[in-house]
């Protein structure tokens, strides 16, 4: 059963309302993922806890996010995307206020868990609303909307985080969500259209019982390896248990008539390839963002604010890409465009090795701009390609799977970067001659470039004919025959 789209203001285009709330919600969600990292030292100092203890702030968020993503598709289809989105968005905004008001680490961690729960439902439902509002032929026009929350927000996080830590207070990293969030909630309440896909859709209790702990344990394990290294028993123990649960989940979901995670969507070639490429793209992107931030602050001695400023060109590159992706889509087609962008991303990740103690901030800024530009081109086109052949009824399930891969890919990129730093020896503060030892960081950048190169190989398997709408054949007017002319 599908409800007709409606809003409380008759003439206002509901599709514009979907774009506005999508950008607001996803921007806050994406920025929070990186803005908190810069503030962790200041949080630890204020609460008088060891730096390692502050990792609970991120672990709680990531685990709650992973646990709630699988149920988002069912909630949106069963109760309506508008109702579920606004409820999840409201939880996220409320949790942001609680984070800022926390008086100890326990309160902050609990608030972050609540924030992750809201974000885990909010993100897939927002993407579902967006792609249900716009048919495949019109989605390339959404590039200016898609790139802002999905790519620019993580790049802006360190900038704002560094500014708040040095000039205001770390709490503003959470309070900044309140005015935007409240305004977007009121806007969405008045103008968003409602869409209920299936009121009687059955809840897959067994699927949730496997997916929630399975994804949660995997995300916890990936964060554990980033914090404690590849030898961590938390990584091996919880990681293996999570993978076993996910393995059982896959078997059960493929046999279920009403699965929570519709894994059969991966039989769609366009969705499968685009999802895998995006997995590689975000793993490399977040890996370099994490590794470069550590290198520029830890090894090169820059402040949080200086590090944020030098990574700002990444966001500029992402926005520049959004202006050209529509033209590139028409000029080159998805296959060549994505393959070229992923190859450019690989080169830019590797080029971060050019950043040295005496290279100057302009070198780092130029490389950051390049990485942002190519990742913006690839990630925006990939979202269009992934949903090009997905019907409206399956959009909710596809959005859930797409976001699961995005989150796991992001965490995997950070975890592998941390493993490389530990394995190569980032613990050594200096190299020969007393200079900073950048070799571990440079090795991590090359690993991230490897992720992007895998994306290139996958992109070469994309078939433009599978994702581009067929070109209509021109109609040729023929001259009437003699019998027809006599009748005229």
C-alpha positions as CSV (number, residue, x, y, z in Angstrom):
1,X,0.0,0.0,0.0
2,X,1.4,3.3,-1.0
3,X,0.1,6.6,0.2
4,X,-0.1,9.5,-2.3
5,X,2.6,12.2,-1.7
6,X,1.2,15.2,0.1
7,X,2.4,18.2,2.1
8,X,0.8,20.7,4.3
9,X,1.5,23.5,1.8
10,X,-0.2,22.7,-1.4
11,X,1.9,24.4,-4.1
12,X,5.3,23.7,-2.6
13,X,7.2,21.1,-4.6
14,X,7.7,18.2,-2.1
15,X,10.8,17.0,-3.9
16,X,12.6,20.2,-2.9
17,X,11.6,19.6,0.7
18,X,13.2,16.1,0.4
19,X,16.4,17.6,-0.9
20,X,16.6,20.2,1.9
21,X,16.1,17.8,4.8
22,X,18.4,15.2,3.2
23,X,21.2,17.7,3.0
24,X,20.7,19.0,6.5
25,X,20.4,15.6,8.2
26,X,23.2,13.9,6.2
27,X,25.5,16.8,6.5
28,X,25.3,16.8,10.3
29,X,25.6,13.0,10.4
30,X,28.7,13.0,8.2
31,X,30.4,15.9,9.9
32,X,30.0,14.4,13.4
33,X,31.9,11.3,12.2
34,X,35.1,13.4,11.9
35,X,34.6,16.5,14.1
36,X,34.7,14.4,17.3
37,X,38.1,12.9,16.4
38,X,39.8,16.3,16.6
39,X,38.2,17.0,20.0
40,X,39.1,13.7,21.7
41,X,42.3,15.0,23.4
42,X,40.4,18.0,24.8
43,X,37.6,15.8,26.0
44,X,40.0,13.4,27.8
45,X,41.8,16.4,29.4
46,X,38.5,17.9,30.7
47,X,37.2,14.6,32.1
48,X,40.6,13.6,33.4
49,X,40.7,10.2,31.7
50,X,43.4,8.5,29.7
51,X,43.4,9.1,25.9
52,X,42.6,5.4,25.3
53,X,39.4,5.7,27.4
54,X,38.0,8.3,25.0
55,X,37.7,5.7,22.3
56,X,34.4,4.6,23.9
57,X,32.9,7.8,22.5
58,X,33.5,6.6,19.0
59,X,32.9,2.9,19.7
60,X,29.5,3.5,21.2
61,X,28.5,5.7,18.2
62,X,29.7,3.2,15.6
63,X,28.2,0.1,17.2
64,X,24.8,1.8,17.7
65,X,24.9,3.0,14.1
66,X,25.6,-0.5,12.8
67,X,23.0,-2.1,14.9
68,X,20.2,0.3,13.8
69,X,21.0,0.5,10.0
70,X,19.5,-3.0,9.2
71,X,16.1,-2.2,10.7
72,X,15.8,1.2,8.9
73,X,14.4,-0.2,5.6
74,X,11.6,-2.1,7.3
75,X,10.7,0.9,9.5
76,X,10.4,3.2,6.5
77,X,8.4,0.8,4.5
78,X,6.1,-0.2,7.4
79,X,5.4,3.2,9.1
80,X,6.2,5.7,6.4
81,X,9.5,7.4,5.4
82,X,8.5,10.8,6.6
83,X,7.4,9.6,10.1
84,X,10.4,7.4,10.6
85,X,12.9,10.0,9.2
86,X,11.7,12.8,11.4
87,X,11.6,10.6,14.5
88,X,15.2,9.4,13.9
89,X,16.4,12.9,13.1
90,X,14.8,14.2,16.3
91,X,16.6,11.6,18.3
92,X,19.9,12.6,16.6
93,X,19.3,16.3,17.4
94,X,18.3,15.6,21.0
95,X,21.4,13.4,21.4
96,X,23.6,16.2,20.1
97,X,22.3,18.4,22.9
98,X,22.9,15.7,25.5
99,X,26.5,15.2,24.2
100,X,27.2,18.9,24.6
101,X,25.7,18.9,28.1
102,X,27.6,15.8,29.3
103,X,29.4,16.2,32.6
104,X,31.5,13.0,32.5
105,X,32.7,10.3,30.0
106,X,29.8,7.9,30.8
107,X,27.2,10.5,30.0
108,X,28.9,11.5,26.8
109,X,29.3,7.9,25.7
110,X,25.6,7.1,26.4
111,X,24.5,10.2,24.4
112,X,26.8,9.2,21.5
113,X,25.1,5.7,21.5
114,X,21.7,7.5,21.2
115,X,23.1,9.7,18.5
116,X,24.4,6.6,16.6
117,X,20.9,5.0,16.9
118,X,19.3,8.0,15.3
119,X,21.9,8.3,12.6
120,X,21.7,4.6,11.8
121,X,18.0,4.9,10.9
122,X,18.1,8.4,9.5
123,X,20.7,7.9,6.8
124,X,19.2,5.0,4.8
125,X,15.6,6.5,5.1
126,X,16.8,9.9,3.8
127,X,18.4,8.3,0.8
128,X,15.3,6.3,0.2
129,X,13.2,9.4,0.2
130,X,15.5,11.1,-2.2
131,X,15.6,8.4,-4.8
132,X,11.9,7.7,-4.6
133,X,11.3,11.4,-5.3
134,X,13.5,11.5,-8.4
135,X,13.4,8.9,-11.2
136,X,16.7,7.6,-12.6
137,X,16.8,10.0,-15.5
138,X,16.7,13.0,-13.2
139,X,19.2,11.8,-10.5
140,X,22.3,13.1,-12.2
141,X,20.9,16.6,-11.6
142,X,21.1,15.9,-7.9
143,X,24.9,15.8,-7.9
144,X,25.1,19.2,-6.2
145,X,22.9,17.8,-3.4
146,X,24.5,14.4,-3.1
147,X,28.1,15.6,-2.8
148,X,27.5,18.0,0.1
149,X,26.5,15.6,2.9
150,X,28.2,12.5,1.7
151,X,31.7,13.9,0.9
152,X,32.1,17.5,1.9
153,X,30.8,17.1,5.5
154,X,33.6,14.6,6.6
155,X,36.2,16.9,5.1
156,X,34.8,20.0,6.9
157,X,34.6,18.1,10.3
158,X,38.3,18.6,11.2
159,X,38.2,22.3,10.2
160,X,35.3,23.1,12.5
161,X,36.5,20.7,15.2
162,X,39.9,22.4,15.3
163,X,38.3,25.8,15.5
164,X,36.0,24.9,18.3
165,X,38.8,23.1,20.3
166,X,41.2,26.0,20.0
167,X,39.0,29.1,20.1
168,X,35.7,28.0,21.8
169,X,35.0,24.7,23.5
170,X,34.7,21.1,22.2
171,X,31.1,21.1,23.2
172,X,30.3,23.3,20.3
173,X,31.1,20.4,18.0
174,X,27.7,19.0,19.2
175,X,25.8,22.2,19.9
176,X,26.3,23.3,16.3
177,X,23.8,20.7,15.3
178,X,20.9,22.2,17.3
179,X,19.9,25.3,15.3
180,X,20.2,23.6,11.9
181,X,18.5,20.4,13.3
182,X,15.5,22.2,14.8
183,X,14.9,24.3,11.7
184,X,15.2,21.2,9.4
185,X,12.8,19.3,11.7
186,X,10.1,22.0,11.5
187,X,10.6,22.3,7.7
188,X,10.3,18.6,7.2
189,X,7.2,18.3,9.4
190,X,5.4,20.9,7.3
191,X,6.6,20.0,3.8
192,X,7.8,16.4,3.5
193,X,5.6,14.0,1.6
194,X,4.6,10.8,3.3
195,X,5.2,7.4,1.6
196,X,4.2,4.1,3.1
197,X,5.3,1.2,1.0
198,X,3.7,-1.8,2.9
199,X,1.8,-1.3,6.1
200,X,1.6,-5.1,6.7
201,X,5.3,-5.8,6.1
202,X,6.4,-8.6,8.4
203,X,9.3,-7.9,10.7
204,X,12.2,-10.3,10.3
205,X,13.0,-11.0,13.9
206,X,15.6,-13.7,13.2
207,X,17.3,-11.5,10.6
208,X,17.5,-8.6,13.1
209,X,18.8,-10.9,15.8
210,X,21.7,-11.8,13.6
211,X,22.3,-8.6,11.7
212,X,22.3,-6.2,14.7
213,X,25.0,-8.0,16.9
214,X,26.9,-9.2,13.8
215,X,27.4,-5.7,12.4
216,X,27.9,-4.2,15.8
217,X,30.6,-6.7,16.7
218,X,32.4,-6.1,13.4
219,X,32.3,-2.4,13.8
220,X,33.6,-2.7,17.4
221,X,36.4,-5.0,16.2
222,X,37.4,-2.6,13.5
223,X,37.6,0.3,16.0
224,X,39.5,-1.9,18.4
225,X,42.2,-2.7,15.8
226,X,42.4,1.1,15.1
227,X,42.9,1.8,18.8
228,X,44.9,-1.2,20.0
229,X,46.6,-2.6,16.9
230,X,46.2,-5.9,15.0
231,X,47.2,-8.0,18.0
232,X,44.3,-6.9,20.0
233,X,42.2,-9.8,21.4
234,X,39.2,-7.6,21.1
235,X,39.7,-7.4,17.4
236,X,40.1,-11.2,16.9
237,X,37.5,-12.3,19.4
238,X,34.7,-9.9,18.6
239,X,35.6,-9.7,14.9
240,X,35.4,-13.5,14.3
241,X,32.2,-13.8,16.3
242,X,30.7,-11.0,14.2
243,X,31.7,-12.6,11.0
244,X,30.2,-15.9,12.0
245,X,26.9,-14.2,12.8
246,X,26.9,-12.4,9.5
247,X,27.7,-15.6,7.7
248,X,24.6,-17.3,9.3
249,X,22.7,-14.1,8.4
250,X,23.5,-14.3,4.7
251,X,22.3,-17.9,4.5
252,X,19.1,-17.1,6.4
253,X,18.4,-13.9,4.4
254,X,18.7,-15.7,1.1
255,X,16.2,-18.3,2.2
256,X,13.7,-15.9,3.7
257,X,10.7,-14.7,1.8
258,X,10.6,-11.3,3.6
259,X,14.3,-10.7,4.6
260,X,15.4,-7.7,6.6
261,X,18.4,-7.3,4.3
262,X,17.4,-8.1,0.7
263,X,20.7,-9.6,-0.4
264,X,19.1,-10.6,-3.7
265,X,19.6,-7.0,-4.8
266,X,23.2,-7.8,-5.3
267,X,22.2,-9.9,-8.3
268,X,21.6,-6.6,-10.0
269,X,24.9,-5.9,-11.8
270,X,24.8,-2.1,-11.6
271,X,23.9,-2.1,-7.9
272,X,26.5,-4.8,-7.0
273,X,29.4,-3.1,-8.8
274,X,28.6,0.4,-7.7
275,X,28.3,-0.7,-4.1
276,X,31.7,-2.6,-4.2
277,X,33.4,0.4,-5.8
278,X,32.0,2.8,-3.2
279,X,33.2,0.4,-0.5
280,X,36.7,0.8,-1.9
281,X,36.3,4.5,-2.4
282,X,35.2,5.4,1.2
283,X,37.8,3.0,2.7
284,X,40.6,4.8,0.9
285,X,39.1,8.2,1.5
286,X,38.5,7.8,5.2
287,X,41.8,6.0,5.6
288,X,43.8,8.9,4.2
289,X,41.7,11.5,6.1
290,X,42.5,9.6,9.3
291,X,46.2,9.0,8.5
292,X,46.9,12.4,7.1
293,X,45.4,14.1,10.2
294,X,47.6,12.0,12.5
295,X,50.7,12.7,10.4
296,X,50.2,16.4,10.1
297,X,49.5,16.9,13.8
298,X,51.6,14.1,15.3
299,X,54.6,13.9,13.0
300,X,54.8,17.4,11.6
301,X,53.7,19.2,14.7
302,X,50.8,21.2,13.4
303,X,47.9,22.3,15.6
304,X,44.3,21.0,15.3
305,X,43.3,24.3,13.7
306,X,46.2,24.3,11.2
307,X,45.4,20.7,10.3
308,X,41.8,21.6,9.7
309,X,42.8,24.5,7.4
310,X,45.1,22.4,5.3
311,X,42.4,19.8,4.7
312,X,39.8,22.4,3.8
313,X,40.8,22.3,0.1
314,X,39.5,18.7,0.1
315,X,36.0,20.1,0.6
316,X,36.6,22.7,-2.1
317,X,37.6,19.9,-4.5
318,X,34.5,17.9,-3.7
319,X,32.3,21.0,-4.4
320,X,34.2,21.6,-7.7
321,X,33.5,18.0,-8.7
322,X,29.8,18.5,-8.1
323,X,29.7,21.2,-10.8
324,X,31.3,19.0,-13.4
325,X,29.9,15.5,-12.7
326,X,26.8,16.1,-14.8
327,X,28.8,17.2,-17.8
328,X,31.3,14.3,-17.3
329,X,28.4,11.8,-17.1
330,X,27.0,12.9,-20.4
331,X,30.4,13.2,-22.1
332,X,32.2,10.0,-21.0
333,X,29.5,7.7,-19.5
334,X,29.5,6.0,-16.1
335,X,32.2,3.4,-16.9
336,X,35.0,5.7,-18.1
337,X,34.0,8.5,-15.7
338,X,34.1,6.2,-12.5
339,X,37.3,4.4,-13.7
340,X,39.1,7.7,-14.4
341,X,38.0,9.3,-11.1
342,X,39.1,6.3,-9.1
343,X,42.4,6.3,-10.8
344,X,42.8,10.0,-10.1
345,X,41.9,9.2,-6.4
346,X,44.6,6.6,-6.3
347,X,47.2,9.0,-7.6
348,X,46.1,11.7,-5.2
349,X,46.2,9.3,-2.2
350,X,49.8,8.3,-3.2
351,X,50.8,11.9,-3.8
352,X,50.2,12.6,-0.1
353,X,53.7,11.1,0.3
354,X,55.0,14.3,-1.1
355,X,54.1,16.1,2.1
356,X,57.3,16.5,4.1
357,X,58.5,18.7,6.9
358,X,59.8,21.4,4.5
359,X,57.4,21.0,1.6
360,X,55.1,23.9,2.6
361,X,51.4,23.9,3.4
362,X,50.5,24.6,-0.3
363,X,51.7,21.1,-1.3
364,X,49.5,19.5,1.3
365,X,46.5,21.7,0.3
366,X,47.0,20.9,-3.4
367,X,47.0,17.2,-2.8
368,X,44.0,17.5,-0.6
369,X,42.1,19.4,-3.3
370,X,42.9,16.7,-5.8
371,X,41.8,13.8,-3.6
372,X,38.5,15.7,-2.8
373,X,37.9,16.3,-6.5
374,X,38.3,12.8,-7.7
375,X,36.5,11.2,-4.7
376,X,33.7,13.6,-5.3
377,X,33.4,12.7,-8.9
378,X,33.4,9.0,-8.2
379,X,31.2,8.9,-5.1
380,X,28.5,11.1,-6.7
381,X,28.3,9.1,-9.9
382,X,28.3,5.8,-8.0
383,X,25.1,6.7,-6.1
384,X,23.4,7.4,-9.4
385,X,24.6,4.2,-10.9
386,X,23.8,2.0,-7.9
387,X,20.1,3.0,-8.0
388,X,19.7,3.3,-11.7
389,X,17.9,-0.1,-12.1
390,X,16.4,-0.3,-8.6
391,X,12.5,-0.1,-8.6
392,X,10.7,2.1,-6.1
393,X,9.5,-0.8,-4.0
394,X,13.1,-2.0,-3.5
395,X,14.6,1.4,-2.8
396,X,14.3,1.1,0.9
397,X,16.2,-2.2,1.0
398,X,18.8,-1.0,-1.4
399,X,19.4,2.1,0.7
400,X,19.9,0.0,3.8
401,X,22.5,-2.3,2.0
402,X,24.2,0.8,0.5
403,X,24.6,2.4,3.9
404,X,25.8,-0.8,5.6
405,X,28.6,-1.0,3.0
406,X,29.5,2.7,3.3
407,X,29.8,2.5,7.1
408,X,31.8,-0.8,7.1
409,X,34.0,0.5,4.4
410,X,34.7,3.7,6.3
411,X,35.6,1.8,9.5
412,X,37.7,-0.7,7.6
413,X,39.7,2.1,5.9
414,X,40.5,3.7,9.3
415,X,41.3,0.3,10.9
416,X,43.7,-0.8,8.1
417,X,45.4,2.6,8.3
418,X,45.9,2.1,12.0
419,X,47.2,-1.4,11.4
420,X,49.7,-0.2,8.8
421,X,50.9,2.6,11.2
422,X,51.4,0.0,14.0
423,X,53.1,-2.5,11.7
424,X,55.5,-0.2,10.0
425,X,56.3,1.6,13.3
426,X,54.5,4.9,13.7
427,X,55.4,4.7,17.4
428,X,58.9,5.9,16.5
429,X,58.8,9.7,16.9
430,X,61.8,10.4,14.9
431,X,63.9,8.9,12.1
432,X,67.5,9.4,11.2
433,X,69.0,12.8,12.1
434,X,66.2,13.5,14.6
435,X,63.6,14.3,11.9
436,X,60.1,13.0,12.0
437,X,59.7,9.5,10.7
438,X,57.0,9.8,8.0
439,X,57.5,6.3,6.5
440,X,54.6,4.6,8.4
441,X,52.2,7.3,7.3
442,X,53.4,7.2,3.7
443,X,52.9,3.4,3.7
444,X,49.3,3.9,4.9
445,X,48.7,6.3,2.1
446,X,49.9,3.7,-0.4
447,X,47.5,1.1,1.0
448,X,44.6,3.6,0.6
449,X,45.7,4.1,-3.0
450,X,45.5,0.3,-3.4
451,X,41.9,0.4,-2.4
452,X,41.2,3.0,-5.1
453,X,43.0,0.9,-7.7
454,X,40.8,-2.1,-6.9
455,X,37.9,0.3,-7.5
456,X,39.4,1.1,-11.0
457,X,39.4,-2.6,-11.9
458,X,35.8,-3.0,-10.7
459,X,34.7,0.2,-12.6
460,X,36.0,-1.3,-15.9
461,X,33.4,-4.0,-15.6
462,X,30.5,-1.5,-15.6
463,X,28.4,-1.6,-18.7
464,X,27.0,1.8,-19.7
465,X,24.1,0.1,-21.4
466,X,22.9,-1.3,-18.1
467,X,22.6,2.1,-16.3
468,X,22.0,4.7,-19.0
469,X,18.4,5.2,-20.3
470,X,18.0,4.1,-23.9
471,X,18.3,6.8,-26.5
472,X,15.0,7.3,-28.2
473,X,15.1,6.6,-31.9
474,X,14.3,9.7,-34.0
475,X,11.0,9.5,-35.9
476,X,11.3,9.9,-39.6
477,X,8.3,11.4,-41.4
478,X,7.7,9.6,-44.7
479,X,6.0,10.9,-47.8
480,X,2.5,9.6,-48.2
481,X,2.0,7.0,-51.0
482,X,-0.2,7.8,-54.0
483,X,-3.3,6.1,-52.5
484,X,-2.9,8.1,-49.3
485,X,-2.5,11.4,-51.3
486,X,-5.7,10.7,-53.2
487,X,-7.6,10.1,-49.9
488,X,-6.3,13.5,-48.6
